[in-house]
Amino acid sequence: MNTGAGQLNDGVGLRKAGFAALAEKLNATDLQNPGVVLGTSMLADGNARIAAGTRELPTKVAAVSPSSWLDNPAIALLLMALLLGVAVVAYLAIRRRAIALRAG
């Protein structure tokens, strides 16, 4: 009976030590090896930052998106004229090169 009581006492001691180690691990504040509590708060912070960035993203994309430039009719016409001018210059350069190759 004394042996059983001693084993029971040893088991209780090991169990207490195990719970203490578990509590220490759960509440660890080391950033390299965070516990569950700190890890959960880090995940929540990361999720909040992602959500804030996702809400802010459309306004930033719209500011640099070429499609937003076309909302202004003057800019749209200027862009079309520029593209047409580039196409005409490219056509004339290719035509001139072809004539030079035939003559040469």
Secondary structure, 3 states (H helix, E strand, C coil): CHHHHHHHHHHHHHHHHHHHHHHHHHCCCCCCCCCHHHHHHHHHHHHHHHHHHHHHHHHHHHHHCHHHHCCCHHHHHHHHHHHHHHHHHHHHHHHHHHHHHHHC
